[in-house]
Amino acid sequence: MSYPGAQDDTSAKFGTEAFFASIGRAFVAMCAVIPVLFLIEAIDRGLGPGSLDVAGGIIPRRIDGLDGVLFSPFLHAGWDHLYGNSVPLILVGTFALAGGTRRFLWSTLVIVLVSGFGVWLVGDPSSVVVGASGVIFGYLGLLFARGFVERSWWNLGVAAFIGLLYWYQIYNVLPTDQPISWQGHLLGLLGGVIAAIAFRRRRPRPLPALYGPDATLTDI
C-alpha cells in the first residue's frame, strides 16, 4: 500500500548532506511564498481595504462564505497580520516541506480542509475569518505528531524549539475575547496531527530468515 509522497520522502536522514540540501530547498520555496501573500494584500489594499477579505474569507455557516475554506489562508486583515504570520510560516513550513514535496502538499490540503471546514461549522457567524494562522498551527501539529509516529527526534526537537519561540501564541488555541479565530488555530493543529498519521513514513519490515538476512518487505 502506498500513500501520497511515499516516493519523495526518503532522501534525507538527519545530519546527511541530503538532509541539509532538502532543508535549503524547502527554505527557498517557503520564502518564495511570502511575496505572493504580500502581493495579494497589496491588491486588497488597492481595491479597498478588506474587499478581498470579504469576498474570499470564511463566513461561518453561510454558503457564500464556504469558498473561504480554500481562499482564506492567502488573505490577511492588514499588513500587521501578514507580518506576524510571515516568519512563523517560513519557519514551520520549511521543516514540513523538507519531509517530502507531495507529502507536504497533501498534508497542507488536509490542514486547510480540517481547519477551514471546522471554522465554517463552529465559528462566529458574524465574523469573516482570514489568515494563514490555521496552516501555521497545522504545520506545528504536523511536526510534533510526526516526531512520535515516525520516531523522529529532529521533528520533535524542531516542534519544541518553535513552540518555545512562539509560546505566547500557543494560548491562541484556547477561547478568547480577542478578535482571533482560536477555532481555526485549534482545528489546524488537529489537522496537522491527522496528516502526520495519514501520511507517515513507513519503515520496511524484515522478512523471515528463509529470505535472507538482508531482505526487507515494503508495502505496495
ZAVOVO-39248 format. One record per residue (C-alpha): z, y, x; residue in three letters. Coordinates in nm, 3 decimals. Last residue first. Layout:
N
PT        c3        c2        c1   mifi
PT         Z         Y         X    ALA
...
***
This chain:
220
PT        c3        c2        c1   mifi
PT    -0.242    -0.171     0.298    ILE
PT     0.117    -0.205     0.423    ASP
PT     0.175    -0.299     0.786    THR
PT     0.291    -0.627     0.933    LEU
PT     0.359    -0.646     1.304    THR
PT     0.267    -0.894     1.576    ALA
PT     0.419    -0.853     1.924    ASP
PT     0.642    -1.161     1.926    PRO
PT     0.373    -1.398     1.800    GLY
PT     0.257    -1.499     1.452    TYR
PT     0.486    -1.805     1.444    LEU
PT     0.785    -1.578     1.514    ALA
PT     0.780    -1.422     1.165    PRO
PT     0.614    -1.082     1.134    LEU
PT     0.781    -0.753     1.221    PRO
PT     0.761    -0.476     0.957    ARG
PT     0.581    -0.152     1.044    PRO
PT     0.789     0.159     0.959    ARG
PT     0.694     0.359     0.653    ARG
PT     0.659     0.736     0.675    ARG
PT     0.787     0.892     0.356    ARG
PT     0.551     1.036     0.099    PHE
PT     0.744     0.958    -0.220    ALA
PT     1.090     0.995    -0.065    ILE
PT     1.023     1.324     0.111    ALA
PT     0.832     1.450    -0.194    ALA
PT     1.127     1.383    -0.424    ILE
PT     1.364     1.562    -0.186    VAL
PT     1.128     1.860    -0.166    GLY
PT     1.102     1.874    -0.545    GLY
PT     1.481     1.883    -0.569    LEU
PT     1.495     2.183    -0.334    LEU
PT     1.223     2.349    -0.542    GLY
PT     1.429     2.275    -0.852    LEU
PT     1.729     2.454    -0.704    LEU
PT     1.529     2.752    -0.583    HIS
PT     1.330     2.783    -0.905    GLY
PT     1.647     2.759    -1.113    GLN
PT     1.811     3.025    -0.896    TRP
PT     1.540     3.262    -1.015    SER
PT     1.690     3.585    -0.882    ILE
PT     1.752     3.902    -1.083    PRO
PT     2.124     3.887    -0.992    GLN
PT     2.375     3.754    -1.245    ASP
PT     2.391     3.425    -1.058    THR
PT     2.366     3.052    -1.122    PRO
PT     2.359     2.848    -0.799    LEU
PT     2.056     2.771    -0.581    VAL
PT     2.084     3.125    -0.445    ASN
PT     2.400     3.026    -0.260    TYR
PT     2.179     2.878     0.009    ILE
PT     2.056     3.227     0.095    GLN
PT     2.371     3.323     0.287    TYR
PT     2.331     3.008     0.498    TRP
PT     1.995     3.133     0.624    TYR
PT     2.029     3.072     0.996    LEU
PT     2.276     2.787     0.946    LEU
PT     2.047     2.617     0.694    GLY
PT     1.756     2.661     0.935    ILE
PT     1.956     2.479     1.204    PHE
PT     2.067     2.204     0.965    ALA
PT     1.710     2.146     0.844    ALA
PT     1.581     2.139     1.203    VAL
PT     1.851     1.894     1.310    GLY
PT     1.787     1.666     1.017    LEU
PT     1.416     1.665     1.094    ASN
PT     1.494     1.603     1.462    TRP
PT     1.721     1.314     1.376    TRP
PT     1.451     1.128     1.186    SER
PT     1.593     0.825     1.007    ARG
PT     1.283     0.824     0.784    GLU
PT     1.475     0.842     0.454    VAL
PT     1.757     1.048     0.602    PHE
PT     1.570     1.308     0.807    GLY
PT     1.303     1.324     0.539    ARG
PT     1.572     1.437     0.295    ALA
PT     1.660     1.739     0.511    PHE
PT     1.301     1.825     0.593    LEU
PT     1.186     1.801     0.231    LEU
PT     1.488     1.990     0.099    GLY
PT     1.406     2.278     0.337    LEU
PT     1.040     2.256     0.238    TYR
PT     1.138     2.281    -0.127    GLY
PT     1.368     2.576    -0.059    PHE
PT     1.069     2.757     0.089    ILE
PT     0.843     2.647    -0.200    VAL
PT     1.090     2.784    -0.454    GLY
PT     1.117     3.105    -0.255    SER
PT     0.741     3.165    -0.259    ALA
PT     0.759     3.439    -0.521    GLY
PT     0.709     3.516    -0.889    VAL
PT     0.906     3.469    -1.212    VAL
PT     0.840     3.693    -1.513    VAL
PT     1.152     3.726    -1.727    SER
PT     1.236     3.745    -2.098    SER
PT     1.200     3.369    -2.139    PRO
PT     1.484     3.312    -1.887    ASP
PT     1.404     2.986    -1.709    GLY
PT     1.456     2.632    -1.839    VAL
PT     1.109     2.494    -1.914    LEU
PT     0.888     2.733    -1.715    TRP
PT     1.135     2.722    -1.427    VAL
PT     1.116     2.342    -1.422    GLY
PT     0.737     2.349    -1.448    PHE
PT     0.722     2.573    -1.143    GLY
PT     0.983     2.400    -0.926    SER
PT     0.861     2.047    -0.994    VAL
PT     0.494     2.148    -0.980    LEU
PT     0.519     2.362    -0.666    VAL
PT     0.732     2.105    -0.484    ILE
PT     0.497     1.818    -0.576    VAL
PT     0.193     2.019    -0.465    LEU
PT     0.362     2.112    -0.137    THR
PT     0.440     1.745    -0.071    SER
PT     0.076     1.655    -0.130    TRP
PT    -0.039     1.926     0.111    LEU
PT     0.220     1.834     0.376    PHE
PT     0.135     1.463     0.360    ARG
PT    -0.227     1.558     0.398    ARG
PT    -0.152     1.769     0.705    THR
PT     0.102     1.548     0.882    GLY
PT     0.466     1.587     0.989    GLY
PT     0.393     1.916     1.167    ALA
PT     0.332     2.074     0.826    LEU
PT     0.700     2.048     0.726    ALA
PT     0.809     2.182     1.065    PHE
PT     0.580     2.484     1.042    THR
PT     0.650     2.544     0.674    GLY
PT     1.024     2.574     0.739    VAL
PT     0.980     2.855     0.992    LEU
PT     0.670     3.028     0.855    ILE
PT     0.817     3.037     0.504    LEU
PT     1.154     3.156     0.634    PRO
PT     0.978     3.446     0.818    VAL
PT     0.764     3.555     0.523    SER
PT     1.009     3.533     0.234    ASN
PT     1.213     3.848     0.301    GLY
PT     0.903     4.047     0.390    TYR
PT     0.743     3.945     0.059    LEU
PT     1.044     4.049    -0.148    HIS
PT     1.069     4.376     0.042    ASP
PT     0.699     4.441    -0.015    TRP
PT     0.718     4.417    -0.392    GLY
PT     0.780     4.154    -0.659    ALA
PT     0.582     3.881    -0.487    HIS
PT     0.281     3.665    -0.575    LEU
PT     0.135     3.361    -0.396    PHE
PT     0.410     3.124    -0.519    PRO
PT     0.338     3.246    -0.877    SER
PT    -0.018     3.112    -0.900    PHE
PT     0.025     2.740    -0.965    LEU
PT     0.319     2.738    -1.208    VAL
PT     0.205     3.085    -1.316    GLY
PT    -0.063     2.917    -1.526    ASP
PT     0.213     2.841    -1.778    LEU
PT     0.278     3.205    -1.862    GLY
PT     0.023     3.229    -2.143    ASP
PT     0.177     2.917    -2.296    ILE
PT     0.520     3.080    -2.314    ARG
PT     0.833     2.875    -2.247    ARG
PT     0.919     3.062    -1.927    PRO
PT     0.677     3.333    -1.811    ILE
PT     0.564     3.218    -1.467    ILE
PT     0.368     3.485    -1.281    GLY
PT    -0.010     3.522    -1.266    GLY
PT    -0.094     3.808    -1.504    ALA
PT     0.249     3.973    -1.494    VAL
PT     0.268     3.952    -1.115    ASP
PT    -0.096     4.056    -1.078    LEU
PT    -0.026     4.387    -1.250    SER
PT     0.318     4.431    -1.095    GLY
PT     0.247     4.757    -0.916    PRO
PT    -0.090     4.893    -1.030    GLY
PT    -0.428     4.761    -0.928    LEU
PT    -0.377     4.886    -0.574    GLY
PT    -0.023     4.749    -0.543    ARG
PT    -0.144     4.408    -0.664    ASP
PT    -0.431     4.419    -0.416    ILE
PT    -0.182     4.497    -0.137    ALA
PT     0.036     4.207    -0.252    GLU
PT    -0.261     3.970    -0.237    ILE
PT    -0.348     4.097     0.112    LEU
PT     0.012     4.048     0.223    PHE
PT     0.006     3.689     0.097    LEU
PT    -0.320     3.625     0.284    VAL
PT    -0.170     3.781     0.597    PRO
PT     0.116     3.527     0.572    ILE
PT    -0.096     3.212     0.552    VAL
PT    -0.234     3.249     0.907    ALA
PT     0.120     3.232     1.049    CYS
PT     0.156     2.895     0.876    MET
PT    -0.158     2.762     1.047    ALA
PT    -0.053     2.892     1.391    VAL
PT     0.290     2.731     1.354    PHE
PT     0.139     2.400     1.241    ALA
PT    -0.091     2.388     1.543    ARG
PT     0.199     2.455     1.779    GLY
PT     0.426     2.197     1.616    ILE
PT     0.149     1.936     1.631    SER
PT     0.096     2.010     2.001    ALA
PT     0.469     1.976     2.064    PHE
PT     0.473     1.630     1.908    PHE
PT     0.151     1.520     2.078    ALA
PT     0.301     1.610     2.416    GLU
PT     0.599     1.387     2.339    THR
PT     0.955     1.506     2.281    GLY
PT     0.989     1.380     1.925    PHE
PT     0.716     1.136     1.828    LYS
PT     0.392     1.282     1.703    ALA
PT     0.070     1.108     1.604    SER
PT     0.185     0.900     1.308    THR
PT     0.140     1.148     1.025    ASP
PT    -0.237     1.152     0.984    ASP
PT    -0.325     0.816     0.827    GLN
PT    -0.031     0.790     0.590    ALA
PT    -0.111     1.136     0.455    GLY
PT    -0.133     1.037     0.091    PRO
PT     0.019     0.691     0.045    TYR
PT    -0.090     0.341     0.138    SER
PT     0.000     0.000     0.000    MET
***
